[in-house]
Amino acid sequence: MKVNFLQDDNLNDNEILVTVNAPKLSNDVIDLIHKLEIMENSNNDNLSIYYHDKFIMIKQSNIVAVEVLKTTLTIYTIKDVYEINGSLKNILNKLNDYFVKISKCAIININHLKSMETAFSGNMTAFLTNDIKMNVSRKYLPNLKKILGI
């Protein structure tokens, strides 16, 4: 991939125009465009949750992991743990690309992933910030490895 910068005096100070040139519309091109769209839509690094009768804002970069048990979501952050009602699918849709599903009941922030080691029957254990451990199921391991470049 080549990246070029061209100054365009016709654009406003806060405006950026991105053009993607490729020989054909491939999966890599689609992924790049999708990531640019997500980046544009996620300028706000906050996640809004309803907790103890009020709305609070959590910086996504401070979220280590999210787990679900039935309809109770547990959000682990650097400082706090929040338990709220909701679904994993809905919260994953609100989070940026640094969050990856590692099992049918857990999401991790790869920026807080310290290491992984082999567990039982092809699963792995992810070791995260604040001594949080999460099981990575075999089904979700290939996608996690792809994201990590392994």
RAGIMO-V935699 format. One line per field, one symbol per residue. psi: psi as a letter, one per 40 degrees, with the letter a starting at -180 (. if undefined). Layout:
# RAGIMO-V935699
psi = ???
This chain:
# RAGIMO-V935699
psi = hihihhhheeiidehhhhhhhidigiddddddddddddddefdheihhihhffihihhhdeehdihihhbehhhhhiddihhhiiaiddddddeiaeehhheieeiiiheeehdiiihaifeiihhhiiffhhihhiddedddddddef.
